[in-house]
Amino acid sequence: MGGSKLPVIAFYAIYQILIKEISRYGFCKLGKLGSHTASDRTSRTAGDIEIFDQNNHLVEAIEVKHGQEITLQILYRAREKIIKYNPSRYYIFAAKDIKQSEAEEISKLITQISSEHGCQVILNGIIPTITYYLRLIESISDFIEGYSQLIASDNELQKIHKEKWNEILGGLMNEE
């Protein structure tokens, strides 16, 4: 338990930097990184990560699906959140691809959400998206520092996750 939060923390660390560096987010702020063990209904959030404008309106929501493929059911839940919270973008990053037997229906639902609610739904893989985002930020050191702080302060991660990250960091330090 706890390992599924690691990619959420990675995205959060990246968005902490993107909020400062990309003009699109000039007047935005990140919502607090919430519990990854709380259900969607009890967390009262639109996603794992939320970005708000200066008026505290939700601009973007990011949902991370560790170890899962993107299914129609995941998209139906996203649509419910889009209706309730009204973001302009909703990202779903998953460890696996779109469920092929549902791909056509998923595509239709994305188009329907866009036309009915004006929300752009973006689906992509966790690793390709993190790789792409890391290319956008100015300093990988800032990411590593932010990610390390988030891992150290997170109460849901197990000791083994924190030890493994420290081991990785030690390896990076020895390379320099």
Sequence and secondary structure as in RCSB ss.txt:
>XXXX:A:sequence
MGGSKLPVIAFYAIYQILIKEISRYGFCKLGKLGSHTASDRTSRTAGDIEIFDQNNHLVEAIEVKHGQEITLQIL
YRAREKIIKYNPSRYYIFAAKDIKQSEAEEISKLITQISSEHGCQVILNGIIPTITYYLRLIESISDFIEGYSQL
IASDNELQKIHKEKWNEILGGLMNEE
>XXXX:A:secstr
  GGGHHHHHHHHHHHHHHHH GGGTT EE     SSS HHHHT SSSEEEE TTS EEEEEEEETT  B HHHH
HHHHHHHHHH  SEEEEEESS B GGGHHHHHHHHHHHHHHH  EEEEEEHHHHHHHHHHHSS HHHHHHHHHHH
HHH SSS HHHHHHHHHHHHHHHHH 
